Amino acid sequence: MDKTAPPEVKAYALERLRPKLAHAAAHLANRRWLLDDYSIADGYLFAVLNWTQVTPIRLAEYPDLAAFHARMLERPAVKRAFEEERTLYLAER
């Protein structure tokens, strides 16, 4: 989250995000991927879910999203990209 954003703005953004995460979690409840097969949509959702690492939201609050995130990390290319990006991100903080 933006460190310069006022607390009310951060709270509003989180309030708006939670129902969207719940919707995605419900969609994934009995599915492996967002669509019938693995697609670019899964990569995008994975990226969005990574943003929760810098918010008070924890994926454990959404077990189906946490399971999806773990499945994505089982993919070697995703795991490698995630580790490289995370290292760069943490270096900038």
N, CA, C and O atoms as a MOPAC input file, in Angstrom:
PM7 MOZYME 1SCF
protein

 N      0.83800 1    -1.17800 1     0.00000 1
 C      0.00000 1     0.00000 1     0.00000 1
 C      0.88200 1     1.24000 1     0.00000 1
 O      2.02900 1     1.21600 1     0.44600 1
 N      0.32400 1     2.29500 1    -0.50200 1
 C      1.02300 1     3.56700 1    -0.56600 1
 C      1.25600 1     4.08600 1     0.85200 1
 O      0.30900 1     4.32400 1     1.60200 1
 N      2.51400 1     4.25500 1     1.20000 1
 C      2.85400 1     4.71900 1     2.54400 1
 C      2.33400 1     6.12100 1     2.82500 1
 O      2.12900 1     6.49400 1     3.98100 1
 N      2.12100 1     6.90100 1     1.76200 1
 C      1.69200 1     8.28600 1     1.95000 1
 C      0.17000 1     8.43400 1     1.99200 1
 O     -0.33800 1     9.51900 1     2.27900 1
 N     -0.55500 1     7.36300 1     1.70900 1
 C     -2.02100 1     7.44300 1     1.70300 1
 C     -2.54400 1     7.60700 1     3.12700 1
 O     -2.03600 1     6.97500 1     4.05400 1
 N     -3.54400 1     8.44100 1     3.29900 1
 C     -4.14600 1     8.60500 1     4.62400 1
 C     -4.78500 1     7.29000 1     5.09300 1
 O     -5.20300 1     6.47800 1     4.26700 1
 N     -4.86100 1     7.08100 1     6.39000 1
 C     -5.43700 1     5.84300 1     6.92300 1
 C     -6.85300 1     5.56600 1     6.41000 1
 O     -7.21700 1     4.41200 1     6.18300 1
 N     -7.65500 1     6.63000 1     6.22500 1
 C     -9.03100 1     6.43900 1     5.74200 1
 C     -9.04100 1     5.87200 1     4.32400 1
 O     -9.89000 1     5.04900 1     3.98200 1
 N     -8.10300 1     6.31400 1     3.51600 1
 C     -8.01100 1     5.83300 1     2.13400 1
 C     -7.59700 1     4.36700 1     2.12800 1
 O     -8.14800 1     3.56400 1     1.37600 1
 N     -6.63500 1     4.02500 1     2.96100 1
 C     -6.19500 1     2.62900 1     3.05500 1
 C     -7.34300 1     1.73900 1     3.52500 1
 O     -7.55500 1     0.65500 1     2.98100 1
 N     -8.07400 1     2.19100 1     4.52500 1
 C     -9.20500 1     1.41500 1     5.04300 1
 C    -10.27000 1     1.23000 1     3.96200 1
 O    -10.82800 1     0.14300 1     3.81400 1
 N    -10.54600 1     2.28300 1     3.21600 1
 C    -11.53200 1     2.21000 1     2.13700 1
 C    -11.09100 1     1.21200 1     1.06600 1
 O    -11.89200 1     0.40300 1     0.59700 1
 N     -9.82400 1     1.27300 1     0.68500 1
 C     -9.31100 1     0.35400 1    -0.34100 1
 C     -9.42600 1    -1.09600 1     0.12700 1
 O     -9.82500 1    -1.97000 1    -0.64300 1
 N     -9.08200 1    -1.34700 1     1.37100 1
 C     -9.18200 1    -2.71500 1     1.90300 1
 C    -10.63900 1    -3.16500 1     1.97400 1
 O    -10.95300 1    -4.32100 1     1.69100 1
 N    -11.52300 1    -2.24800 1     2.35400 1
 C    -12.94800 1    -2.55700 1     2.42200 1
 C    -13.48400 1    -2.94900 1     1.04000 1
 O    -14.30900 1    -3.85500 1     0.92200 1
 N    -13.01600 1    -2.27300 1     0.01800 1
 C    -13.44600 1    -2.57100 1    -1.36200 1
 C    -12.81000 1    -3.86500 1    -1.88800 1
 O    -13.40100 1    -4.55400 1    -2.72000 1
 N    -11.62200 1    -4.18900 1    -1.40700 1
 C    -10.91500 1    -5.37300 1    -1.89400 1
 C    -11.46900 1    -6.67700 1    -1.33000 1
 O    -11.54900 1    -7.67600 1    -2.04500 1
 N    -11.84500 1    -6.67700 1    -0.07700 1
 C    -12.26900 1    -7.92100 1     0.57500 1
 C    -13.42000 1    -8.64300 1    -0.14600 1
 O    -13.33500 1    -9.85900 1    -0.31700 1
 N    -14.49000 1    -7.95700 1    -0.57700 1
 C    -15.55000 1    -8.67000 1    -1.29900 1
 C    -15.06700 1    -9.24600 1    -2.63800 1
 O    -15.54800 1   -10.28700 1    -3.08400 1
 N    -14.13000 1    -8.57000 1    -3.25900 1
 C    -13.59200 1    -9.06700 1    -4.52700 1
 C    -12.76900 1   -10.33500 1    -4.29800 1
 O    -12.83700 1   -11.27900 1    -5.08500 1
 N    -12.00700 1   -10.34700 1    -3.23100 1
 C    -11.25800 1   -11.55400 1    -2.88600 1
 C    -12.20800 1   -12.69700 1    -2.53500 1
 O    -11.97900 1   -13.84300 1    -2.92100 1
 N    -13.26200 1   -12.38200 1    -1.80900 1
 C    -14.25600 1   -13.40100 1    -1.45500 1
 C    -14.91600 1   -13.96000 1    -2.70900 1
 O    -15.16700 1   -15.16200 1    -2.79100 1
 N    -15.19800 1   -13.10700 1    -3.68100 1
 C    -15.79600 1   -13.55100 1    -4.93900 1
 C    -14.84200 1   -14.48600 1    -5.68800 1
 O    -15.25800 1   -15.53900 1    -6.17200 1
 N    -13.58400 1   -14.10800 1    -5.78200 1
 C    -12.59300 1   -14.96200 1    -6.45200 1
 C    -12.43800 1   -16.28100 1    -5.71500 1
 O    -12.32200 1   -17.33400 1    -6.34300 1
 N    -12.43600 1   -16.23400 1    -4.40300 1
 C    -12.31500 1   -17.46400 1    -3.60800 1
 C    -13.50200 1   -18.38500 1    -3.85500 1
 O    -13.33000 1   -19.59300 1    -4.01200 1
 N    -14.68500 1   -17.82900 1    -3.88800 1
 C    -15.87900 1   -18.64600 1    -4.14200 1
 C    -15.81900 1   -19.27500 1    -5.53100 1
 O    -16.21300 1   -20.42700 1    -5.71500 1
 N    -15.33200 1   -18.52500 1    -6.48800 1
 C    -15.21200 1   -19.04600 1    -7.85200 1
 C    -14.23200 1   -20.21700 1    -7.90800 1
 O    -14.43900 1   -21.17100 1    -8.65800 1
 N    -13.17100 1   -20.14200 1    -7.11500 1
 C    -12.15000 1   -21.18300 1    -7.12400 1
 C    -12.46300 1   -22.34400 1    -6.18400 1
 O    -11.68400 1   -23.29200 1    -6.09400 1
 N    -13.58400 1   -22.28000 1    -5.49100 1
 C    -13.89100 1   -23.28600 1    -4.46900 1
 C    -13.80600 1   -24.72100 1    -4.98900 1
 O    -13.30800 1   -25.59700 1    -4.28200 1
 N    -14.26700 1   -24.97000 1    -6.17200 1
 C    -14.23900 1   -26.33400 1    -6.72200 1
 C    -13.49400 1   -26.37500 1    -8.05700 1
 O    -13.76800 1   -27.21300 1    -8.91600 1
 N    -12.54900 1   -25.45300 1    -8.20700 1
 C    -11.81400 1   -25.36100 1    -9.47400 1
 C    -10.32200 1   -25.29700 1    -9.18900 1
 O     -9.88600 1   -24.85800 1    -8.12500 1
 N     -9.57400 1   -25.73700 1   -10.14800 1
 C     -8.11700 1   -25.64300 1   -10.05000 1
 C     -7.62600 1   -24.28500 1   -10.57400 1
 O     -6.70700 1   -23.68900 1   -10.01200 1
 N     -8.25700 1   -23.80600 1   -11.66100 1
 C     -7.86900 1   -22.56000 1   -12.31900 1
 C     -9.10300 1   -21.68000 1   -12.51900 1
 O    -10.23100 1   -22.15200 1   -12.38100 1
 N     -8.89800 1   -20.43500 1   -12.83700 1
 C    -10.02800 1   -19.51700 1   -13.03900 1
 C    -10.91200 1   -19.95100 1   -14.19800 1
 O    -12.13900 1   -19.89800 1   -14.10800 1
 N    -10.27900 1   -20.38500 1   -15.29500 1
 C    -11.02900 1   -20.88100 1   -16.44700 1
 C    -10.93000 1   -22.40000 1   -16.45200 1
 O    -10.50300 1   -22.98800 1   -15.45900 1
 N    -11.30800 1   -23.03700 1   -17.52900 1
 C    -11.24600 1   -24.50100 1   -17.58200 1
 C     -9.81700 1   -25.01900 1   -17.48900 1
 O     -9.56900 1   -26.07000 1   -16.89800 1
 N     -8.87600 1   -24.27800 1   -18.07500 1
 C     -7.46100 1   -24.64900 1   -18.05000 1
 C     -6.64300 1   -23.46400 1   -17.56500 1
 O     -7.13500 1   -22.33800 1   -17.49800 1
 N     -5.40800 1   -23.72900 1   -17.23300 1
 C     -4.48100 1   -22.67200 1   -16.83000 1
 C     -4.42300 1   -21.61300 1   -17.93000 1
 O     -4.33900 1   -21.93900 1   -19.11400 1
 N     -4.47100 1   -20.33400 1   -17.52300 1
 C     -4.46100 1   -19.25100 1   -18.51100 1
 C     -3.76200 1   -18.02200 1   -17.93300 1
 O     -3.35300 1   -18.00700 1   -16.77200 1
 N     -3.64000 1   -17.01800 1   -18.75200 1
 C     -3.04600 1   -15.75300 1   -18.33200 1
 C     -3.83400 1   -15.13200 1   -17.16900 1
 O     -3.27300 1   -14.40200 1   -16.35300 1
 N     -5.11100 1   -15.42400 1   -17.10500 1
 C     -5.93400 1   -14.90600 1   -15.99800 1
 C     -5.40300 1   -15.40700 1   -14.65900 1
 O     -5.43700 1   -14.68300 1   -13.66400 1
 N     -4.91800 1   -16.63700 1   -14.63600 1
 C     -4.36100 1   -17.18300 1   -13.39500 1
 C     -3.09000 1   -16.43400 1   -13.00000 1
 O     -2.86200 1   -16.15300 1   -11.82400 1
 N     -2.27300 1   -16.11700 1   -13.99100 1
 C     -1.06000 1   -15.34800 1   -13.71200 1
 C     -1.37900 1   -13.97800 1   -13.15300 1
 O     -0.69900 1   -13.49800 1   -12.24500 1
 N     -2.40700 1   -13.34800 1   -13.68800 1
 C     -2.78400 1   -12.02100 1   -13.19700 1
 C     -3.32400 1   -12.10300 1   -11.76900 1
 O     -2.96800 1   -11.28500 1   -10.92000 1
 N     -4.17900 1   -13.08600 1   -11.50800 1
 C     -4.70100 1   -13.22700 1   -10.14400 1
 C     -3.56000 1   -13.50300 1    -9.17600 1
 O     -3.54700 1   -12.97200 1    -8.06500 1
 N     -2.61300 1   -14.31900 1    -9.58000 1
 C     -1.45700 1   -14.59800 1    -8.73000 1
 C     -0.73000 1   -13.29000 1    -8.38300 1
 O     -0.36800 1   -13.06600 1    -7.22800 1
 N     -0.52000 1   -12.43600 1    -9.38200 1
 C      0.15500 1   -11.15500 1    -9.13700 1
 C     -0.63800 1   -10.30400 1    -8.15500 1
 O     -0.06500 1    -9.70700 1    -7.24400 1
 N     -1.94300 1   -10.24500 1    -8.33400 1
 C     -2.79300 1    -9.45900 1    -7.43300 1
 C     -2.72800 1   -10.02400 1    -6.00700 1
 O     -2.65000 1    -9.27100 1    -5.03700 1
 N     -2.75900 1   -11.33700 1    -5.89500 1
 C     -2.69600 1   -11.95600 1    -4.56800 1
 C     -1.36600 1   -11.66500 1    -3.88000 1
 O     -1.30600 1   -11.58100 1    -2.65300 1
 N     -0.31800 1   -11.51200 1    -4.65400 1
 C      0.97500 1   -11.17200 1    -4.06100 1
 C      0.94100 1    -9.80900 1    -3.39400 1
 O      1.67100 1    -9.56800 1    -2.43200 1
 N      0.09900 1    -8.91400 1    -3.89900 1
 C     -0.00400 1    -7.58700 1    -3.30200 1
 C     -0.48900 1    -7.65800 1    -1.86200 1
 O     -0.22300 1    -6.75000 1    -1.07500 1
 N     -1.19500 1    -8.72100 1    -1.50900 1
 C     -1.69900 1    -8.81000 1    -0.13200 1
 C     -0.55900 1    -8.89700 1     0.87900 1
 O     -0.77200 1    -8.67700 1     2.07100 1
 N      0.63400 1    -9.21100 1     0.41900 1
 C      1.77000 1    -9.31000 1     1.33500 1
 C      2.13500 1    -7.97800 1     1.97100 1
 O      2.81900 1    -7.94700 1     2.99400 1
 N      1.69200 1    -6.88700 1     1.38300 1
 C      1.97900 1    -5.56400 1     1.94200 1
 C      0.70900 1    -4.89700 1     2.46800 1
 O      0.63100 1    -3.67300 1     2.57000 1
 N     -0.27600 1    -5.71900 1     2.79700 1
 C     -1.53500 1    -5.24200 1     3.37800 1
 C     -1.82900 1    -6.06200 1     4.63400 1
 O     -1.16200 1    -7.06500 1     4.89100 1
 N     -2.81400 1    -5.64300 1     5.40700 1
 C     -3.21700 1    -6.45200 1     6.56200 1
 C     -3.96700 1    -7.73000 1     6.16400 1
 O     -4.21300 1    -8.59100 1     7.00800 1
 N     -4.32800 1    -7.85200 1     4.89100 1
 C     -5.06000 1    -9.03800 1     4.43100 1
 C     -4.11200 1   -10.23300 1     4.38800 1
 O     -2.98100 1   -10.12800 1     3.91400 1
 N     -4.58100 1   -11.34900 1     4.88100 1
 C     -3.81000 1   -12.59000 1     4.84400 1
 C     -4.57400 1   -13.60000 1     4.00400 1
 O     -5.78400 1   -13.76400 1     4.15700 1
 N     -3.85700 1   -14.27200 1     3.12100 1
 C     -4.51300 1   -15.26600 1     2.26400 1
 C     -5.15100 1   -16.38500 1     3.08100 1
 O     -6.08800 1   -17.03400 1     2.61500 1
 N     -4.66300 1   -16.61400 1     4.27300 1
 C     -5.26200 1   -17.64400 1     5.14000 1
 C     -6.73400 1   -17.34000 1     5.42000 1
 O     -7.50000 1   -18.24300 1     5.75500 1
 N     -7.13000 1   -16.07500 1     5.28500 1
 C     -8.53700 1   -15.70300 1     5.46300 1
 C     -9.40000 1   -16.26100 1     4.32800 1
 O    -10.62200 1   -16.34900 1     4.45400 1
 N     -8.75900 1   -16.63400 1     3.22900 1
 C     -9.43700 1   -17.13900 1     2.03400 1
 C     -8.75400 1   -18.44400 1     1.61500 1
 O     -7.91400 1   -18.43700 1     0.71500 1
 N     -9.10600 1   -19.56200 1     2.25600 1
 C     -8.40100 1   -20.82700 1     2.00400 1
 C     -8.33600 1   -21.22400 1     0.53400 1
 O     -7.32900 1   -21.78400 1     0.10000 1
 N     -9.38000 1   -20.95000 1    -0.24200 1
 C     -9.34700 1   -21.32300 1    -1.66000 1
 C     -8.34100 1   -20.46600 1    -2.43400 1
 O     -7.72300 1   -20.94800 1    -3.38300 1
 N     -8.17500 1   -19.21800 1    -2.04400 1
 C     -7.16400 1   -18.37800 1    -2.68000 1
 C     -5.76600 1   -18.79100 1    -2.24200 1
 O     -4.82800 1   -18.77400 1    -3.03900 1
 N     -5.63300 1   -19.15900 1    -0.98500 1
 C     -4.33400 1   -19.63100 1    -0.50000 1
 C     -3.92500 1   -20.90500 1    -1.23700 1
 O     -2.75900 1   -21.07100 1    -1.59400 1
 N     -4.87900 1   -21.80000 1    -1.46200 1
 C     -4.58500 1   -23.04500 1    -2.19200 1
 C     -4.22000 1   -22.73800 1    -3.63900 1
 O     -3.30500 1   -23.34700 1    -4.19400 1
 N     -4.92200 1   -21.80800 1    -4.24200 1
 C     -4.61600 1   -21.38900 1    -5.61200 1
 C     -3.20100 1   -20.82600 1    -5.67700 1
 O     -2.42700 1   -21.18500 1    -6.56400 1
 N     -2.86800 1   -19.95300 1    -4.74800 1
 C     -1.54300 1   -19.33400 1    -4.70400 1
 C     -0.46900 1   -20.41900 1    -4.58000 1
 O      0.55900 1   -20.35500 1    -5.25500 1
 N     -0.70200 1   -21.39300 1    -3.73700 1
 C      0.25400 1   -22.49200 1    -3.56900 1
 C      0.39000 1   -23.29700 1    -4.86300 1
 O      1.49500 1   -23.68600 1    -5.24100 1
 N     -0.73900 1   -23.54800 1    -5.54300 1
 C     -0.67700 1   -24.26600 1    -6.83400 1
 C      0.15400 1   -23.50300 1    -7.84400 1
 O      0.94300 1   -24.08900 1    -8.58500 1
 N     -0.02500 1   -22.20100 1    -7.86900 1
 C      0.74300 1   -21.38600 1    -8.80800 1
 C      2.23800 1   -21.49600 1    -8.51000 1
 O      3.04800 1   -21.57600 1    -9.43300 1
 N      2.60300 1   -21.50000 1    -7.24400 1
 C      4.01600 1   -21.59100 1    -6.88000 1
 C      4.61800 1   -22.96100 1    -7.18200 1
 O      5.83900 1   -23.11500 1    -7.17100 1
 N      3.77800 1   -23.95100 1    -7.45000 1
 C      4.28200 1   -25.26200 1    -7.86100 1
 C      4.77500 1   -25.23700 1    -9.30600 1
 O      5.51200 1   -26.12800 1    -9.72900 1
 N      4.37700 1   -24.23600 1   -10.04900 1
 C      4.80000 1   -24.11400 1   -11.44400 1
 C      6.21000 1   -23.51100 1   -11.44700 1
 O      6.39700 1   -22.39800 1   -10.95500 1
 N      7.20200 1   -24.22300 1   -11.99100 1
 C      8.59900 1   -23.75300 1   -11.91700 1
 C      8.81500 1   -22.33400 1   -12.43700 1
 O      9.53400 1   -21.55800 1   -11.80700 1
 N      8.21400 1   -21.97700 1   -13.56300 1
 C      8.42300 1   -20.63400 1   -14.11500 1
 C      7.81600 1   -19.57100 1   -13.20700 1
 O      8.39700 1   -18.50100 1   -13.02600 1
 N      6.65800 1   -19.86000 1   -12.63900 1
 C      6.00700 1   -18.90800 1   -11.73200 1
 C      6.85400 1   -18.73800 1   -10.47700 1
 O      7.07700 1   -17.61900 1   -10.01500 1
 N      7.31800 1   -19.84300 1    -9.93700 1
 C      8.13900 1   -19.79800 1    -8.72300 1
 C      9.39900 1   -18.97000 1    -8.95900 1
 O      9.75600 1   -18.13500 1    -8.12800 1
 N     10.07000 1   -19.19300 1   -10.07800 1
 C     11.29700 1   -18.46400 1   -10.39000 1
 C     11.00400 1   -16.96500 1   -10.53800 1
 O     11.71100 1   -16.13500 1    -9.96500 1
 N      9.97200 1   -16.62400 1   -11.29700 1
 C      9.62300 1   -15.21300 1   -11.50100 1
 C      9.24900 1   -14.55100 1   -10.17800 1
 O      9.64000 1   -13.41400 1    -9.91600 1
 N      8.49500 1   -15.26000 1    -9.35100 1
 C      8.07200 1   -14.72600 1    -8.05700 1
 C      9.29000 1   -14.43300 1    -7.18500 1
 O      9.37600 1   -13.37300 1    -6.56500 1
 N     10.22100 1   -15.36700 1    -7.14100 1
 C     11.40900 1   -15.17900 1    -6.30200 1
 C     12.25400 1   -14.00800 1    -6.79600 1
 O     12.76100 1   -13.22500 1    -5.99200 1
 N     12.40800 1   -13.88700 1    -8.11400 1
 C     13.18000 1   -12.77300 1    -8.66500 1
 C     12.49500 1   -11.43900 1    -8.37400 1
 O     13.14500 1   -10.48100 1    -7.95700 1
 N     11.20400 1   -11.38000 1    -8.59200 1
 C     10.47300 1   -10.13800 1    -8.36300 1
 C     10.46400 1    -9.77400 1    -6.88600 1
 O     10.64000 1    -8.60900 1    -6.53000 1
 N     10.26300 1   -10.75500 1    -6.03600 1
 C     10.23300 1   -10.50600 1    -4.59100 1
 C     11.57400 1    -9.93900 1    -4.11700 1
 O     11.60300 1    -9.01000 1    -3.30900 1
 N     12.66700 1   -10.48800 1    -4.60900 1
 C     13.99600 1   -10.00100 1    -4.22600 1
 C     14.16600 1    -8.54100 1    -4.62000 1
 O     14.66700 1    -7.73700 1    -3.83400 1
 N     13.74700 1    -8.19400 1    -5.84200 1
 C     13.84600 1    -6.80600 1    -6.30100 1
 C     12.94600 1    -5.89100 1    -5.48200 1
 O     13.33100 1    -4.77800 1    -5.12200 1
 N     11.74300 1    -6.37500 1    -5.19500 1
 C     10.78800 1    -5.57500 1    -4.42800 1
 C     11.32900 1    -5.28500 1    -3.02700 1
 O     11.28600 1    -4.14800 1    -2.55700 1
 N     11.83100 1    -6.31300 1    -2.37700 1
 C     12.34200 1    -6.13300 1    -1.01600 1
 C     13.58200 1    -5.23600 1    -0.99800 1
 O     13.80300 1    -4.51200 1    -0.02800 1
 N     14.38200 1    -5.27700 1    -2.04400 1
 C     15.56400 1    -4.42400 1    -2.12100 1
 C     15.18400 1    -2.94700 1    -2.19100 1
 O     15.92800 1    -2.08700 1    -1.72100 1
 N     14.03100 1    -2.66000 1    -2.77700 1
 C     13.56900 1    -1.27600 1    -2.91300 1
 C     12.91000 1    -0.74400 1    -1.65000 1
 O     12.81300 1     0.47100 1    -1.47600 1
 N     12.47300 1    -1.59400 1    -0.79900 1
 C     11.76400 1    -1.15800 1     0.41300 1
 C     12.70000 1    -0.62300 1     1.39500 1
 O     12.28800 1    -0.20700 1     2.47800 1

